[in-house]
Amino acid sequence: MVEAVSGSSSAGYGAASTTTNALSANYQMFLSLLTSQLKAQDPLDPLKADEFTNQLVQYSSVEQQIKMNSSLDALIAKTDAANASNLVSYIGKRVSAEGTQSVLTDGYATWEFKSPAAAEDAVVTIRNSAGVIVYKDKVDLSKGTGAYVWDGRMDRGGTAADGTYSISFEAKDAAGKNVSVKTEASGVVDSIDFSGAEPVLKMGDLSIPLSTVTSVTAAI
């Protein structure tokens, strides 16, 4: 399984920046209050040394926190850039992910599936993005993993247009019991969307969150 790279670092960067701005504002307010206090103090009753020391310690702590947050912002920015560069390598690769959809392109669409039992004359149904059935087929399934490749042929004749299609299986084992076949989406990545909390792999109209990706292979 492909290890997912979380997009939460962008959110973390924004949170860190907000925290830094808040600290800076508090830092400036602290300096103003301290300066005003020193100006307004009674010469006959000056600020006690221990109180003054405590305030200086607070001043130093806030200053160090601001510097630490600035360093964290820079580190997060570099991490985001490195992750984005790594994810660009997904473009042009065929990926599989949890789901029922695949993209028909260059004359074929592929779905990977896993059957818990063997089944004869299982009915495969393919629907377009509007949910309309465009193709049905009968296949024999073996127990375990496999792949179904559709060449775009439609029941009414002709070839389906490139786009996103979904698949479903109706299967029964030798005892006549229903077999639940799990499917995975598949397609070739043509772009990546970084605008959300998690990067999303785009395959035409099909969008696959990075965390759902189960395999990556070279496009055929």
N, C-alpha and C positions, 0 to 999 in steps of 0.2 A: 504494500500500500504506500502510496506517495505521502510523505510527511507534509501536512498542511502548514503553510506559512501564514500566520494570522495577520490581518490588516489592522489589528487594534493598536499597533504602534502609532498610527497617525492620530488616533483619538488620544493616546497617551501624550503625544507631543503637544496637542492643543491644551490638554489639562495641565501639563508642566508649564507651558507658557502662561496660562492663566494664573497659576500659583506664583510664578515669578513676578508677574505684574502686581499681584496683591501684596507680595512681600516687599516689593520696591515701594509701593504706596505707604505701607506701614512703616517702612524704614525711614522714609522722608518725614512722615508724621512724627515719628519718635525723635528725630533730630530737631524738628521744630519745637516740640514740647520741651525737650531737654534744654534747648537754647533759651526759650522763654522762661523756664524755671530758673536758670542761672541768672538771667537778667533781673527777674522779679524777686529774687530771694532777699531776705532781710540781712544786711551786713552784720547785724548783731546776733543773727541766728542763721548762719549759713547752712547749706545742705550738708548733712553729716557724711563723713567719709565712707561709712559702710553703705549708706544709701546710694551715694554717688558711684561707688564701685559696682554695686548690683546693677545699676542702670548701664554702666559701661559694658558689663558682661552681657546684658541683653542686647545692647547695640552690636557687640562683636558676634553674637550668635546669629542675629538676623542677617548681618553682612555675609557671614559664612554660608548661610542657607541660600542666599541669593546667588552667590558664586557657584554653589553646588548645583542649583537648578539650571543655571546657564550652561554648565558642563553637561548636564543630563539632556538638555534640549539639543545640544550639538551632537551628542552620541545617538539620540533617537533619530535625528535627521540623517545621519550617516547610515544607520541601520535600515531606515526606510528606503534609502537610495540603493543599498546593496540588495535588499529583498526584491525591489522592482526590477533591477538588472537581472537577477536570477530567474524571475518569473517570465521575462521576455523569451527565454529559451523554450517556453511552452508553445509559442506560436509556430504553427506548421506541424505540430505533433498531434497524433490521435490520442485522445484521452477517454477513459471510461469512468463513469460515476454512477452513484445510486440514482435510479429513476427508470422511466419507461421510454424516454424520448431519444431520438437520434436524428442526425441531419443527413438528408439525401443530397449528395454532391458528387459530381463526376460519374454519375451513373450507378451509384450504390450507397446503401446505408447499412450499418452494422449494429447489431445488438448482442451483447453478451448476456448469458443467462445461466442459471443454476437450477437443476431439477433434482428434487430429493428422491425420485424414483423414475424408472423407465416408463415410457408411455408410447403407445402406438396410435397413429392417426390423430395426433394432437392438432388442434386448430389454431393457426396463427392469424391474428387479425391486425391489420395496420390501418391507422386512421391519420387523417391530415390534421393540421392545427385547429381546424374548426370542429373536429370530432367526427367527421364523416368517414365511413369505411371506404377505403380505396382498393384494398387488396386482402384476399383470404387465401390461406394455403394450408395443406395438411403435411405434417412431418412426423417422423418417428424420433422420439427423444430418448437418449441414454441417460442413465443416472449420472449426475455430476455436472460439470461446467461444459458449456458449448457456446457456439456463436451462430446467429442467424443473419444471413446476408440477403438483402432485398435489392433487386436490380432496377426498381422503379416501375416495373410493369403494373398496370392497373387491371382490375377485373373487367372493366368496360372497354378495354383496349387502349393502346397508346402508352405513353410514358409520363409518369408524374413529374411535376416541376420540382426543381431543387427547393429544399426547405426542411422544416421540422416535422417529423412524423413520430407517432407513438405506437407501441406494440403491446399486445396482450396474448396470453396463451390459455387455451382451454384444453386440459389434459386429464386423462384417467389412467390409473395403473391397471395391471392385469386383473385385479380384484374388483375393478369398477369404481374405485375410490378416487375422488378428485385429487389431482396433484397440483400443488401450489408452486408455480415456476416464478422465481425471482429474476428480474431483469435489471440491466444496467444501461444507462444512456451512453452514447458514444458519438464522437465527431472529431473533426480536425479544428484545432484552435486557430482563429484568424485575428483575434484581438483580446486584450485584457482590460477590464474596467477596474480602476483603483479608487473610484469615487466613494465607495461605501466603506463600512467597517472591516469588510473582508474582501480581498481581491476576487473578481468573478471572471471566469474564462468564457469568452464569447465564441459561438460557432454559428454564424448567421443569426437567426432569431433565437437560438438556444443559448441559455445562460446557465453555467454550472459554477456554483460556489467552490472555491478551492478546497474547502474542508471535506467536500463530498467525493473528491477524486479518488478512485481506487487503483488506477493504472495509467501509465503513459508509455506509448510506443511510437516508433517512427511511422509516419503516414505512408500508406502503401501507394 
